[in-house]
Amino acid sequence: MKLPGAQVGFSKAMANKWLRLDKAAPGGPRVFRAVEAVQDAVQDGLRRVQEGDAAALPERERNELKRRKLLLEV
């Protein structure tokens, strides 16, 4: 089953090593959870912006959110 936007989320989860892919699993490749709990820095940053604390975000994080079109400064 293909979901819109799933590839982006899957790629980020693999890059952050939250998931692992077992290609030798019986029945074809399978995805397994690699960590018990996920600490998502992007979600935390967006919450801080939503609460009105955008000035506290480091410039690097702010630029990353802008690059991914999750943040727009006006």
All heavy atoms as TSV, in Angstrom:
chain	resi	resn	atom	element	x	y	z
A	1	MET	N	N	0.845	-1.177	0.000
A	1	MET	CA	C	0.000	0.000	0.000
A	1	MET	C	C	0.890	1.241	0.000
A	1	MET	O	O	1.806	1.362	0.799
A	1	MET	CB	C	-0.889	-0.026	1.242
A	1	MET	CG	C	-1.753	1.186	1.370
A	1	MET	SD	S	-3.072	0.967	2.554
A	1	MET	CE	C	-2.323	1.547	4.028
A	2	LYS	N	N	0.630	2.148	-0.886
A	2	LYS	CA	C	1.396	3.388	-0.992
A	2	LYS	C	C	0.596	4.530	-0.386
A	2	LYS	O	O	-0.580	4.692	-0.673
A	2	LYS	CB	C	1.676	3.709	-2.459
A	2	LYS	CG	C	2.467	2.653	-3.168
A	2	LYS	CD	C	3.902	3.023	-3.206
A	2	LYS	CE	C	4.658	1.958	-3.983
A	2	LYS	NZ	N	6.049	2.192	-4.008
A	3	LEU	N	N	1.246	5.310	0.452
A	3	LEU	CA	C	0.619	6.465	1.079
A	3	LEU	C	C	1.353	7.720	0.650
A	3	LEU	O	O	2.589	7.728	0.575
A	3	LEU	CB	C	0.670	6.343	2.601
A	3	LEU	CG	C	-0.060	5.156	3.205
A	3	LEU	CD1	C	0.224	5.071	4.686
A	3	LEU	CD2	C	-1.543	5.275	2.962
A	4	PRO	N	N	0.632	8.811	0.374
A	4	PRO	CA	C	1.320	10.051	-0.001
A	4	PRO	C	C	2.127	10.583	1.179
A	4	PRO	O	O	1.645	10.641	2.302
A	4	PRO	CB	C	0.180	10.999	-0.364
A	4	PRO	CG	C	-1.023	10.434	0.292
A	4	PRO	CD	C	-0.808	8.951	0.401
A	5	GLY	N	N	3.368	10.930	0.912
A	5	GLY	CA	C	4.227	11.469	1.966
A	5	GLY	C	C	4.917	10.412	2.805
A	5	GLY	O	O	5.734	10.734	3.656
A	6	ALA	N	N	4.592	9.148	2.584
A	6	ALA	CA	C	5.182	8.085	3.397
A	6	ALA	C	C	6.674	7.937	3.123
A	6	ALA	O	O	7.441	7.641	4.038
A	6	ALA	CB	C	4.465	6.765	3.146
A	7	GLN	N	N	7.093	8.156	1.893
A	7	GLN	CA	C	8.509	7.998	1.551
A	7	GLN	C	C	9.377	8.998	2.307
A	7	GLN	O	O	10.452	8.649	2.769
A	7	GLN	CB	C	8.706	8.150	0.041
A	7	GLN	CG	C	10.127	7.895	-0.420
A	7	GLN	CD	C	10.607	6.485	-0.145
A	7	GLN	OE1	O	9.841	5.539	-0.244
A	7	GLN	NE2	N	11.857	6.352	0.225
A	8	VAL	N	N	8.892	10.223	2.457
A	8	VAL	CA	C	9.655	11.242	3.181
A	8	VAL	C	C	9.805	10.831	4.640
A	8	VAL	O	O	10.906	10.862	5.198
A	8	VAL	CB	C	8.974	12.623	3.075
A	8	VAL	CG1	C	9.670	13.640	3.952
A	8	VAL	CG2	C	8.932	13.079	1.640
A	9	GLY	N	N	8.711	10.439	5.272
A	9	GLY	CA	C	8.752	10.033	6.671
A	9	GLY	C	C	9.600	8.795	6.890
A	9	GLY	O	O	10.372	8.716	7.850
A	10	PHE	N	N	9.483	7.829	5.996
A	10	PHE	CA	C	10.263	6.601	6.093
A	10	PHE	C	C	11.754	6.911	5.944
A	10	PHE	O	O	12.579	6.405	6.709
A	10	PHE	CB	C	9.814	5.603	5.028
A	10	PHE	CG	C	10.561	4.307	5.056
A	10	PHE	CD1	C	10.289	3.351	6.016
A	10	PHE	CD2	C	11.543	4.049	4.126
A	10	PHE	CE1	C	10.985	2.161	6.052
A	10	PHE	CE2	C	12.246	2.865	4.147
A	10	PHE	CZ	C	11.969	1.916	5.108
A	11	SER	N	N	12.094	7.762	4.995
A	11	SER	CA	C	13.495	8.115	4.774
A	11	SER	C	C	14.092	8.819	5.990
A	11	SER	O	O	15.225	8.529	6.385
A	11	SER	CB	C	13.629	9.016	3.548
A	11	SER	OG	O	13.222	8.331	2.394
A	12	LYS	N	N	13.336	9.740	6.581
A	12	LYS	CA	C	13.822	10.449	7.772
A	12	LYS	C	C	13.977	9.485	8.953
A	12	LYS	O	O	14.932	9.577	9.725
A	12	LYS	CB	C	12.879	11.591	8.147
A	12	LYS	CG	C	13.008	12.790	7.253
A	12	LYS	CD	C	14.341	13.454	7.448
A	12	LYS	CE	C	14.445	14.705	6.608
A	12	LYS	NZ	N	15.747	15.348	6.780
A	13	ALA	N	N	13.037	8.555	9.102
A	13	ALA	CA	C	13.117	7.579	10.189
A	13	ALA	C	C	14.325	6.660	10.012
A	13	ALA	O	O	14.999	6.316	10.986
A	13	ALA	CB	C	11.834	6.766	10.258
A	14	MET	N	N	14.605	6.268	8.780
A	14	MET	CA	C	15.780	5.432	8.519
A	14	MET	C	C	17.066	6.233	8.764
A	14	MET	O	O	18.018	5.711	9.343
A	14	MET	CB	C	15.758	4.908	7.086
A	14	MET	CG	C	14.697	3.863	6.822
A	14	MET	SD	S	14.961	2.322	7.693
A	14	MET	CE	C	16.347	1.659	6.792
A	15	ALA	N	N	17.096	7.499	8.358
A	15	ALA	CA	C	18.277	8.339	8.551
A	15	ALA	C	C	18.550	8.569	10.037
A	15	ALA	O	O	19.707	8.640	10.455
A	15	ALA	CB	C	18.110	9.668	7.836
A	16	ASN	N	N	17.498	8.674	10.840
A	16	ASN	CA	C	17.645	8.875	12.284
A	16	ASN	C	C	17.827	7.564	13.034
A	16	ASN	O	O	17.908	7.563	14.260
A	16	ASN	CB	C	16.435	9.619	12.838
A	16	ASN	CG	C	16.419	11.060	12.411
A	16	ASN	OD1	O	17.458	11.660	12.197
A	16	ASN	ND2	N	15.236	11.624	12.280
A	17	LYS	N	N	17.850	6.451	12.286
A	17	LYS	CA	C	18.038	5.101	12.848
A	17	LYS	C	C	16.939	4.728	13.837
A	17	LYS	O	O	17.177	4.071	14.847
A	17	LYS	CB	C	19.423	4.962	13.469
A	17	LYS	CG	C	20.531	5.181	12.463
A	17	LYS	CD	C	21.846	4.713	12.984
A	17	LYS	CE	C	22.999	5.060	12.088
A	17	LYS	NZ	N	22.955	4.674	10.739
A	18	TRP	N	N	15.704	5.165	13.544
A	18	TRP	CA	C	14.558	4.775	14.348
A	18	TRP	C	C	14.004	3.440	13.858
A	18	TRP	O	O	13.320	2.746	14.597
A	18	TRP	CB	C	13.449	5.823	14.266
A	18	TRP	CG	C	13.828	7.152	14.845
A	18	TRP	CD1	C	14.775	7.414	15.795
A	18	TRP	CD2	C	13.260	8.416	14.510
A	18	TRP	NE1	N	14.824	8.750	16.065
A	18	TRP	CE2	C	13.906	9.388	15.294
A	18	TRP	CE3	C	12.261	8.808	13.641
A	18	TRP	CZ2	C	13.574	10.731	15.226
A	18	TRP	CZ3	C	11.946	10.155	13.567
A	18	TRP	CH2	C	12.596	11.099	14.347
A	19	LEU	N	N	14.278	3.104	12.608
A	19	LEU	CA	C	13.814	1.865	11.988
A	19	LEU	C	C	15.003	1.118	11.417
A	19	LEU	O	O	16.031	1.704	11.110
A	19	LEU	CB	C	12.840	2.162	10.833
A	19	LEU	CG	C	11.588	2.944	11.146
A	19	LEU	CD1	C	10.840	3.246	9.864
A	19	LEU	CD2	C	10.708	2.190	12.108
A	20	ARG	N	N	14.828	-0.200	11.270
A	20	ARG	CA	C	15.838	-0.991	10.564
A	20	ARG	C	C	15.130	-1.878	9.557
A	20	ARG	O	O	13.993	-2.301	9.767
A	20	ARG	CB	C	16.696	-1.792	11.524
A	20	ARG	CG	C	15.979	-2.882	12.262
A	20	ARG	CD	C	16.939	-3.636	13.195
A	20	ARG	NE	N	16.199	-4.560	14.026
A	20	ARG	CZ	C	15.847	-5.780	13.647
A	20	ARG	NH1	N	16.176	-6.225	12.463
A	20	ARG	NH2	N	15.152	-6.556	14.461
A	21	LEU	N	N	15.791	-2.131	8.460
A	21	LEU	CA	C	15.236	-2.910	7.367
A	21	LEU	C	C	15.953	-4.252	7.330
A	21	LEU	O	O	17.176	-4.298	7.218
A	21	LEU	CB	C	15.420	-2.152	6.047
A	21	LEU	CG	C	14.788	-2.744	4.808
A	21	LEU	CD1	C	13.269	-2.767	4.941
A	21	LEU	CD2	C	15.180	-1.938	3.593
A	22	ASP	N	N	15.194	-5.341	7.437
A	22	ASP	CA	C	15.757	-6.684	7.384
A	22	ASP	C	C	15.407	-7.285	6.031
A	22	ASP	O	O	14.278	-7.713	5.797
A	22	ASP	CB	C	15.196	-7.539	8.520
A	22	ASP	CG	C	15.837	-8.914	8.579
A	22	ASP	OD1	O	16.810	-9.162	7.838
A	22	ASP	OD2	O	15.363	-9.737	9.384
A	23	LYS	N	N	16.383	-7.294	5.138
A	23	LYS	CA	C	16.153	-7.788	3.783
A	23	LYS	C	C	16.158	-9.312	3.710
A	23	LYS	O	O	15.679	-9.890	2.754
A	23	LYS	CB	C	17.197	-7.228	2.830
A	23	LYS	CG	C	17.080	-5.733	2.633
A	23	LYS	CD	C	18.077	-5.225	1.649
A	23	LYS	CE	C	17.945	-3.718	1.491
A	23	LYS	NZ	N	18.928	-3.183	0.577
A	24	ALA	N	N	16.692	-9.977	4.749
A	24	ALA	CA	C	16.781	-11.429	4.748
A	24	ALA	C	C	15.591	-12.092	5.445
A	24	ALA	O	O	15.581	-13.307	5.623
A	24	ALA	CB	C	18.077	-11.861	5.429
A	25	ALA	N	N	14.593	-11.320	5.822
A	25	ALA	CA	C	13.424	-11.866	6.526
A	25	ALA	C	C	12.627	-12.766	5.586
A	25	ALA	O	O	12.550	-12.516	4.380
A	25	ALA	CB	C	12.543	-10.739	7.032
A	26	PRO	N	N	12.039	-13.836	6.126
A	26	PRO	CA	C	11.205	-14.701	5.274
A	26	PRO	C	C	9.987	-13.932	4.765
A	26	PRO	O	O	9.366	-13.175	5.497
A	26	PRO	CB	C	10.791	-15.835	6.213
A	26	PRO	CG	C	11.051	-15.345	7.584
A	26	PRO	CD	C	12.098	-14.274	7.496
A	27	GLY	N	N	9.694	-14.102	3.505
A	27	GLY	CA	C	8.549	-13.413	2.919
A	27	GLY	C	C	8.898	-12.057	2.339
A	27	GLY	O	O	8.019	-11.315	1.940
A	28	GLY	N	N	10.169	-11.714	2.301
A	28	GLY	CA	C	10.571	-10.439	1.718
A	28	GLY	C	C	11.063	-9.464	2.764
A	28	GLY	O	O	11.057	-9.756	3.965
A	29	PRO	N	N	11.495	-8.294	2.344
A	29	PRO	CA	C	12.015	-7.286	3.283
A	29	PRO	C	C	10.969	-6.857	4.308
A	29	PRO	O	O	9.801	-6.701	3.978
A	29	PRO	CB	C	12.389	-6.108	2.381
A	29	PRO	CG	C	12.466	-6.660	1.006
A	29	PRO	CD	C	11.558	-7.849	0.970
A	30	ARG	N	N	11.422	-6.689	5.562
A	30	ARG	CA	C	10.530	-6.241	6.634
A	30	ARG	C	C	11.175	-5.092	7.384
A	30	ARG	O	O	12.389	-5.030	7.515
A	30	ARG	CB	C	10.252	-7.387	7.610
A	30	ARG	CG	C	9.443	-8.482	6.929
A	30	ARG	CD	C	8.886	-9.475	7.876
A	30	ARG	NE	N	8.071	-8.841	8.884
A	30	ARG	CZ	C	7.633	-9.483	9.948
A	30	ARG	NH1	N	7.910	-10.734	10.132
A	30	ARG	NH2	N	6.903	-8.851	10.841
A	31	VAL	N	N	10.344	-4.221	7.898
A	31	VAL	CA	C	10.799	-3.060	8.661
A	31	VAL	C	C	10.532	-3.322	10.138
A	31	VAL	O	O	9.437	-3.741	10.514
A	31	VAL	CB	C	10.060	-1.779	8.196
A	31	VAL	CG1	C	10.490	-0.584	9.016
A	31	VAL	CG2	C	10.301	-1.544	6.716
A	32	PHE	N	N	11.547	-3.064	10.959
A	32	PHE	CA	C	11.431	-3.258	12.402
A	32	PHE	C	C	11.798	-1.973	13.122
A	32	PHE	O	O	12.615	-1.185	12.638
A	32	PHE	CB	C	12.372	-4.372	12.882
A	32	PHE	CG	C	12.016	-5.730	12.353
A	32	PHE	CD1	C	12.678	-6.238	11.247
A	32	PHE	CD2	C	11.032	-6.477	12.945
A	32	PHE	CE1	C	12.365	-7.486	10.756
A	32	PHE	CE2	C	10.704	-7.730	12.463
A	32	PHE	CZ	C	11.374	-8.225	11.359
A	33	ARG	N	N	11.223	-1.789	14.288
A	33	ARG	CA	C	11.552	-0.643	15.138
A	33	ARG	C	C	12.945	-0.865	15.728
A	33	ARG	O	O	13.245	-1.932	16.251
A	33	ARG	CB	C	10.526	-0.558	16.262
A	33	ARG	CG	C	10.611	0.690	17.072
A	33	ARG	CD	C	9.564	0.749	18.133
A	33	ARG	NE	N	8.277	0.310	17.594
A	33	ARG	CZ	C	7.223	0.042	18.326
A	33	ARG	NH1	N	7.279	0.160	19.628
A	33	ARG	NH2	N	6.110	-0.343	17.771
A	34	ALA	N	N	13.796	0.140	15.672
A	34	ALA	CA	C	15.160	0.027	16.177
A	34	ALA	C	C	15.325	0.672	17.555
A	34	ALA	O	O	16.281	0.377	18.254
A	34	ALA	CB	C	16.146	0.654	15.196
A	35	VAL	N	N	14.412	1.557	17.938
A	35	VAL	CA	C	14.489	2.218	19.240
A	35	VAL	C	C	13.132	2.085	19.936
A	35	VAL	O	O	12.106	1.941	19.300
A	35	VAL	CB	C	14.865	3.713	19.113
A	35	VAL	CG1	C	16.259	3.877	18.544
A	35	VAL	CG2	C	13.882	4.460	18.261
A	36	GLU	N	N	13.165	2.139	21.260
A	36	GLU	CA	C	11.920	2.039	22.026
A	36	GLU	C	C	11.078	3.299	21.899
A	36	GLU	O	O	9.887	3.246	21.688
A	36	GLU	CB	C	12.239	1.777	23.505
A	36	GLU	CG	C	12.525	0.333	23.797
A	36	GLU	CD	C	11.338	-0.566	23.512
A	36	GLU	OE1	O	10.199	-0.235	23.906
A	36	GLU	OE2	O	11.552	-1.610	22.875
A	37	ALA	N	N	11.708	4.447	22.077
A	37	ALA	CA	C	10.990	5.724	22.030
A	37	ALA	C	C	11.709	6.670	21.078
A	37	ALA	O	O	12.931	6.723	21.041
A	37	ALA	CB	C	10.925	6.346	23.423
A	38	VAL	N	N	10.932	7.419	20.332
A	38	VAL	CA	C	11.471	8.353	19.351
A	38	VAL	C	C	11.465	9.756	19.946
A	38	VAL	O	O	10.462	10.208	20.487
A	38	VAL	CB	C	10.610	8.324	18.062
A	38	VAL	CG1	C	11.032	9.412	17.116
A	38	VAL	CG2	C	10.685	6.969	17.406
A	39	GLN	N	N	12.618	10.433	19.847
A	39	GLN	CA	C	12.718	11.827	20.258
A	39	GLN	C	C	12.858	12.652	18.990
A	39	GLN	O	O	13.927	12.714	18.399
A	39	GLN	CB	C	13.921	12.033	21.190
A	39	GLN	CG	C	14.087	13.442	21.674
A	39	GLN	CD	C	12.901	13.944	22.486
A	39	GLN	OE1	O	12.258	13.186	23.189
A	39	GLN	NE2	N	12.608	15.209	22.353
A	40	ASP	N	N	11.770	13.265	18.546
A	40	ASP	CA	C	11.735	13.990	17.285
A	40	ASP	C	C	12.028	15.470	17.524
A	40	ASP	O	O	11.188	16.211	18.032
A	40	ASP	CB	C	10.372	13.810	16.626
A	40	ASP	CG	C	10.338	14.313	15.200
A	40	ASP	OD1	O	11.364	14.817	14.723
A	40	ASP	OD2	O	9.283	14.191	14.565
A	41	ALA	N	N	13.223	15.902	17.140
A	41	ALA	CA	C	13.644	17.288	17.353
A	41	ALA	C	C	12.850	18.248	16.471
A	41	ALA	O	O	12.599	19.388	16.867
A	41	ALA	CB	C	15.133	17.422	17.084
A	42	VAL	N	N	12.445	17.811	15.279
A	42	VAL	CA	C	11.679	18.667	14.374
A	42	VAL	C	C	10.314	18.983	14.989
A	42	VAL	O	O	9.878	20.137	15.006
A	42	VAL	CB	C	11.514	18.007	12.989
A	42	VAL	CG1	C	10.592	18.821	12.111
A	42	VAL	CG2	C	12.860	17.831	12.329
A	43	GLN	N	N	9.662	17.965	15.513
A	43	GLN	CA	C	8.357	18.170	16.141
A	43	GLN	C	C	8.483	19.086	17.360
A	43	GLN	O	O	7.647	19.973	17.561
A	43	GLN	CB	C	7.757	16.832	16.556
A	43	GLN	CG	C	6.357	16.949	17.097
A	43	GLN	CD	C	5.780	15.590	17.488
A	43	GLN	OE1	O	6.520	14.675	17.834
A	43	GLN	NE2	N	4.490	15.472	17.422
A	44	ASP	N	N	9.536	18.907	18.139
A	44	ASP	CA	C	9.752	19.773	19.302
A	44	ASP	C	C	9.964	21.218	18.876
A	44	ASP	O	O	9.422	22.142	19.491
A	44	ASP	CB	C	10.958	19.292	20.117
A	44	ASP	CG	C	10.722	17.932	20.756
A	44	ASP	OD1	O	9.544	17.548	20.912
A	44	ASP	OD2	O	11.724	17.271	21.103
A	45	GLY	N	N	10.742	21.424	17.814
A	45	GLY	CA	C	10.978	22.772	17.309
A	45	GLY	C	C	9.708	23.426	16.806
A	45	GLY	O	O	9.448	24.604	17.072
A	46	LEU	N	N	8.881	22.661	16.083
A	46	LEU	CA	C	7.617	23.196	15.581
A	46	LEU	C	C	6.658	23.531	16.723
A	46	LEU	O	O	5.919	24.504	16.654
A	46	LEU	CB	C	6.973	22.213	14.609
A	46	LEU	CG	C	7.667	22.076	13.257
A	46	LEU	CD1	C	7.040	20.945	12.460
A	46	LEU	CD2	C	7.617	23.378	12.485
A	47	ARG	N	N	6.677	22.742	17.777
A	47	ARG	CA	C	5.838	23.042	18.948
A	47	ARG	C	C	6.263	24.348	19.604
A	47	ARG	O	O	5.429	25.140	20.031
A	47	ARG	CB	C	5.929	21.905	19.964
A	47	ARG	CG	C	4.827	20.938	19.803
A	47	ARG	CD	C	4.557	20.142	21.061
A	47	ARG	NE	N	3.756	19.015	20.634
A	47	ARG	CZ	C	4.161	17.760	20.612
A	47	ARG	NH1	N	5.350	17.456	21.072
A	47	ARG	NH2	N	3.379	16.810	20.183
A	48	ARG	N	N	7.591	24.546	19.685
A	48	ARG	CA	C	8.089	25.788	20.281
A	48	ARG	C	C	7.660	26.987	19.452
A	48	ARG	O	O	7.299	28.028	20.004
A	48	ARG	CB	C	9.607	25.730	20.415
A	48	ARG	CG	C	10.013	24.810	21.548
A	48	ARG	CD	C	11.467	24.469	21.613
A	48	ARG	NE	N	12.396	25.562	21.498
A	48	ARG	CZ	C	13.708	25.385	21.387
A	48	ARG	NH1	N	14.205	24.175	21.352
A	48	ARG	NH2	N	14.508	26.413	21.292
A	49	VAL	N	N	7.685	26.848	18.144
A	49	VAL	CA	C	7.248	27.938	17.268
A	49	VAL	C	C	5.761	28.192	17.469
A	49	VAL	O	O	5.320	29.344	17.563
A	49	VAL	CB	C	7.546	27.603	15.785
A	49	VAL	CG1	C	6.866	28.580	14.859
A	49	VAL	CG2	C	9.049	27.589	15.546
A	50	GLN	N	N	4.981	27.133	17.550
A	50	GLN	CA	C	3.534	27.269	17.726
A	50	GLN	C	C	3.195	27.944	19.049
A	50	GLN	O	O	2.236	28.701	19.133
A	50	GLN	CB	C	2.876	25.890	17.651
A	50	GLN	CG	C	1.368	25.939	17.646
A	50	GLN	CD	C	0.769	24.556	17.512
A	50	GLN	OE1	O	1.373	23.550	17.876
A	50	GLN	NE2	N	-0.433	24.491	16.971
A	51	GLU	N	N	3.997	27.700	20.072
A	51	GLU	CA	C	3.760	28.310	21.379
A	51	GLU	C	C	4.266	29.751	21.442
A	51	GLU	O	O	4.102	30.405	22.463
A	51	GLU	CB	C	4.438	27.468	22.466
A	51	GLU	CG	C	3.796	26.105	22.644
A	51	GLU	CD	C	4.639	25.176	23.500
A	51	GLU	OE1	O	5.771	25.555	23.891
A	51	GLU	OE2	O	4.172	24.062	23.766
A	52	GLY	N	N	4.881	30.240	20.357
A	52	GLY	CA	C	5.338	31.617	20.318
A	52	GLY	C	C	6.762	31.813	20.768
A	52	GLY	O	O	7.186	32.931	21.051
A	53	ASP	N	N	7.526	30.741	20.857
A	53	ASP	CA	C	8.898	30.813	21.338
A	53	ASP	C	C	9.886	30.591	20.192
A	53	ASP	O	O	10.904	29.931	20.341
A	53	ASP	CB	C	9.101	29.750	22.430
A	53	ASP	CG	C	10.340	30.008	23.256
A	53	ASP	OD1	O	10.839	31.132	23.234
A	53	ASP	OD2	O	10.794	29.058	23.918
A	54	ALA	N	N	9.588	31.154	19.015
A	54	ALA	CA	C	10.419	30.945	17.825
A	54	ALA	C	C	11.792	31.575	17.967
A	54	ALA	O	O	12.766	31.092	17.380
A	54	ALA	CB	C	9.714	31.492	16.595
A	55	ALA	N	N	11.910	32.633	18.731
A	55	ALA	CA	C	13.195	33.314	18.888
A	55	ALA	C	C	14.212	32.432	19.619
A	55	ALA	O	O	15.419	32.625	19.468
A	55	ALA	CB	C	13.009	34.619	19.639
A	56	ALA	N	N	13.741	31.456	20.386
A	56	ALA	CA	C	14.641	30.582	21.131
A	56	ALA	C	C	15.242	29.477	20.264
A	56	ALA	O	O	16.183	28.810	20.691
A	56	ALA	CB	C	13.899	29.964	22.309
A	57	LEU	N	N	14.707	29.292	19.060
A	57	LEU	CA	C	15.256	28.271	18.167
A	57	LEU	C	C	16.619	28.713	17.652
A	57	LEU	O	O	16.778	29.859	17.224
A	57	LEU	CB	C	14.347	28.066	16.954
A	57	LEU	CG	C	13.196	27.100	17.075
A	57	LEU	CD1	C	12.385	27.102	15.783
A	57	LEU	CD2	C	13.635	25.716	17.392
A	58	PRO	N	N	17.592	27.819	17.654
A	58	PRO	CA	C	18.886	28.169	17.059
A	58	PRO	C	C	18.730	28.430	15.557
A	58	PRO	O	O	17.844	27.880	14.906
A	58	PRO	CB	C	19.741	26.921	17.306
A	58	PRO	CG	C	19.052	26.177	18.390
A	58	PRO	CD	C	17.600	26.515	18.291
A	59	GLU	N	N	19.589	29.252	15.025
A	59	GLU	CA	C	19.529	29.627	13.600
A	59	GLU	C	C	19.598	28.402	12.688
A	59	GLU	O	O	18.912	28.330	11.680
A	59	GLU	CB	C	20.683	30.581	13.278
A	59	GLU	CG	C	20.628	31.170	11.892
A	59	GLU	CD	C	19.478	32.145	11.702
A	59	GLU	OE1	O	19.028	32.751	12.680
A	59	GLU	OE2	O	19.037	32.289	10.554
A	60	ARG	N	N	20.409	27.437	13.071
A	60	ARG	CA	C	20.552	26.217	12.255
A	60	ARG	C	C	19.235	25.458	12.156
A	60	ARG	O	O	18.843	25.010	11.084
A	60	ARG	CB	C	21.641	25.345	12.856
A	60	ARG	CG	C	21.902	24.095	12.077
A	60	ARG	CD	C	23.027	23.309	12.680
A	60	ARG	NE	N	23.217	22.089	11.917
A	60	ARG	CZ	C	24.175	21.251	12.120
A	60	ARG	NH1	N	25.067	21.477	13.046
A	60	ARG	NH2	N	24.272	20.163	11.398
A	61	GLU	N	N	18.540	25.295	13.284
A	61	GLU	CA	C	17.246	24.600	13.281
A	61	GLU	C	C	16.211	25.379	12.475
A	61	GLU	O	O	15.425	24.805	11.738
A	61	GLU	CB	C	16.740	24.398	14.710
A	61	GLU	CG	C	17.423	23.290	15.457
A	61	GLU	CD	C	16.813	23.074	16.817
A	61	GLU	OE1	O	15.570	23.149	16.941
A	61	GLU	OE2	O	17.582	22.837	17.761
A	62	ARG	N	N	16.223	26.701	12.638
A	62	ARG	CA	C	15.288	27.546	11.902
A	62	ARG	C	C	15.498	27.412	10.393
A	62	ARG	O	O	14.547	27.281	9.624
A	62	ARG	CB	C	15.456	28.998	12.339
A	62	ARG	CG	C	14.197	29.789	12.245
A	62	ARG	CD	C	14.306	31.150	12.868
A	62	ARG	NE	N	15.090	31.115	14.093
A	62	ARG	CZ	C	15.799	32.118	14.561
A	62	ARG	NH1	N	15.819	33.247	13.928
A	62	ARG	NH2	N	16.481	32.006	15.669
A	63	ASN	N	N	16.763	27.413	9.964
A	63	ASN	CA	C	17.068	27.265	8.542
A	63	ASN	C	C	16.665	25.887	8.025
A	63	ASN	O	O	16.209	25.758	6.887
A	63	ASN	CB	C	18.549	27.522	8.277
A	63	ASN	CG	C	18.896	28.976	8.423
A	63	ASN	OD1	O	18.035	29.845	8.290
A	63	ASN	ND2	N	20.156	29.263	8.714
A	64	GLU	N	N	16.828	24.858	8.838
A	64	GLU	CA	C	16.416	23.507	8.434
A	64	GLU	C	C	14.901	23.439	8.246
A	64	GLU	O	O	14.411	22.840	7.283
A	64	GLU	CB	C	16.873	22.493	9.493
A	64	GLU	CG	C	16.416	21.080	9.242
A	64	GLU	CD	C	17.077	20.426	8.035
A	64	GLU	OE1	O	18.126	20.903	7.585
A	64	GLU	OE2	O	16.526	19.431	7.549
A	65	LEU	N	N	14.155	24.058	9.140
A	65	LEU	CA	C	12.693	24.074	9.009
A	65	LEU	C	C	12.256	24.861	7.784
A	65	LEU	O	O	11.318	24.471	7.088
A	65	LEU	CB	C	12.051	24.653	10.269
A	65	LEU	CG	C	12.191	23.822	11.535
A	65	LEU	CD1	C	11.621	24.573	12.727
A	65	LEU	CD2	C	11.522	22.475	11.386
A	66	LYS	N	N	12.947	25.957	7.497
A	66	LYS	CA	C	12.633	26.749	6.300
A	66	LYS	C	C	12.935	25.954	5.041
A	66	LYS	O	O	12.164	25.975	4.085
A	66	LYS	CB	C	13.456	28.033	6.276
A	66	LYS	CG	C	12.977	29.102	7.194
A	66	LYS	CD	C	13.812	30.344	6.943
A	66	LYS	CE	C	14.034	31.134	8.182
A	66	LYS	NZ	N	14.950	32.252	7.975
A	67	ARG	N	N	14.058	25.256	5.023
A	67	ARG	CA	C	14.463	24.477	3.853
A	67	ARG	C	C	13.444	23.383	3.539
A	67	ARG	O	O	13.146	23.108	2.387
A	67	ARG	CB	C	15.842	23.854	4.086
A	67	ARG	CG	C	16.402	23.123	2.874
A	67	ARG	CD	C	17.708	22.444	3.187
A	67	ARG	NE	N	17.616	21.401	4.184
A	67	ARG	CZ	C	17.124	20.186	3.949
A	67	ARG	NH1	N	16.653	19.870	2.779
A	67	ARG	NH2	N	17.077	19.290	4.916
A	68	ARG	N	N	12.888	22.786	4.589
A	68	ARG	CA	C	11.876	21.734	4.402
A	68	ARG	C	C	10.477	22.295	4.236
A	68	ARG	O	O	9.508	21.559	4.163
A	68	ARG	CB	C	11.922	20.781	5.608
A	68	ARG	CG	C	13.214	19.987	5.646
A	68	ARG	CD	C	13.299	19.095	6.845
A	68	ARG	NE	N	12.203	18.136	6.857
A	68	ARG	CZ	C	11.928	17.356	7.881
A	68	ARG	NH1	N	12.659	17.428	8.979
A	68	ARG	NH2	N	10.928	16.516	7.845
A	69	LYS	N	N	10.390	23.636	4.180
A	69	LYS	CA	C	9.116	24.350	3.994
A	69	LYS	C	C	8.113	24.058	5.106
A	69	LYS	O	O	6.909	23.983	4.900
A	69	LYS	CB	C	8.514	24.041	2.620
A	69	LYS	CG	C	9.388	24.532	1.506
A	69	LYS	CD	C	8.762	24.311	0.171
A	69	LYS	CE	C	9.602	25.007	-0.850
A	69	LYS	NZ	N	10.275	24.286	-1.782
A	70	LEU	N	N	8.649	23.886	6.329
A	70	LEU	CA	C	7.808	23.703	7.506
A	70	LEU	C	C	7.648	25.007	8.283
A	70	LEU	O	O	6.808	25.101	9.167
A	70	LEU	CB	C	8.418	22.637	8.421
A	70	LEU	CG	C	8.518	21.233	7.821
A	70	LEU	CD1	C	9.296	20.330	8.754
A	70	LEU	CD2	C	7.141	20.673	7.567
A	71	LEU	N	N	8.468	25.997	7.936
A	71	LEU	CA	C	8.450	27.275	8.623
A	71	LEU	C	C	8.569	28.377	7.591
A	71	LEU	O	O	9.377	28.302	6.672
A	71	LEU	CB	C	9.618	27.354	9.624
A	71	LEU	CG	C	9.757	28.625	10.436
A	71	LEU	CD1	C	8.580	28.766	11.397
A	71	LEU	CD2	C	11.047	28.601	11.220
A	72	LEU	N	N	7.750	29.406	7.758
A	72	LEU	CA	C	7.784	30.554	6.865
A	72	LEU	C	C	7.810	31.797	7.723
A	72	LEU	O	O	6.906	32.033	8.539
A	72	LEU	CB	C	6.542	30.582	5.959
A	72	LEU	CG	C	6.397	31.762	5.022
A	72	LEU	CD1	C	7.503	31.729	3.973
A	72	LEU	CD2	C	5.047	31.730	4.354
A	73	GLU	N	N	8.870	32.586	7.586
A	73	GLU	CA	C	8.988	33.825	8.352
A	73	GLU	C	C	8.392	34.972	7.537
A	73	GLU	O	O	8.666	35.108	6.352
A	73	GLU	CB	C	10.441	34.122	8.678
A	73	GLU	CG	C	10.984	33.214	9.754
A	73	GLU	CD	C	12.398	33.601	10.139
A	73	GLU	OE1	O	13.213	33.827	9.249
A	73	GLU	OE2	O	12.656	33.672	11.355
A	74	VAL	N	N	7.557	35.754	8.176
A	74	VAL	CA	C	6.953	36.913	7.512
A	74	VAL	C	C	7.331	38.181	8.234
A	74	VAL	O	O	7.692	38.213	9.350
A	74	VAL	CB	C	5.425	36.792	7.433
A	74	VAL	CG1	C	5.058	35.786	6.377
A	74	VAL	CG2	C	4.816	36.455	8.753
